[in-house]
């Protein structure tokens, strides 16, 4: 079953979007997802700093 996530504090760093949400257990999580076509980069982190660092250092493999 999928969960309906409400993203907040959405920030765009280059092609990567960083957002904060609450998971199914009520814990605050942070995600970084690339919006470039055919990239597929998306990961979840426990800290906002880690998600922003991943967004700043991400390089798309497909150009």
PyMOL commands that set and color helices and strands:
alter all, ss='L'
color gray80, all
select helices_A, chain A and resi 48-57
alter helices_A, ss='H'
color red, helices_A
select strands_A, chain A and resi 8-13+16-22+28-34+42-45
alter strands_A, ss='S'
color yellow, strands_A
deselect
rebuild
show_as cartoon
